[in-house]
């Protein structure tokens, strides 16, 4: 196994390198950081994703359930195996 110094490893970002969709959101419900996989999948620019509440990208039929689950998450409850539909920029419906 190759040894890496802390400084060499610092520039390597798993956040950006993973093909999985990864994001960071704030308590107000806005994206604060997204990786390129999120941008590629949803089709919105980074600026578009940051300028609107996350709920605005969720399929209308899933908004109530998602809001309820989000409220529980903010109370400290664990969120496991939750999926909902998102609307991409081109109008496609995808499950995430």
C-alpha positions, 0 to 999 in steps of 0.5 A: 500500500502506498503511503500518502502524506497529509498534504498530498491527500488533502487535495484528493476529494472523495466528495468530487470523485465519487460517481454517487450523488452527494450534497450538503444542505443547511437547516433552511432547506437549501443546497450548500454544496453539491458534487458534479454527479448531482448537477449531471443528474438533475441538469441544473447549474450549480447556481440554480441549485443553490438559489432555490429551496431543495423542495422546489426540485421535488415532485409535487406529489412527494413534497408533503411526505418529504417535508414531514421526513425533513422535520423529523430529521431536524429533530434528530431522527435517523432517515434510512432508505428514503426515496422521493422523486425529483424533477430534472431541468428538462422535466424528467421525473427521477427517483433519488 
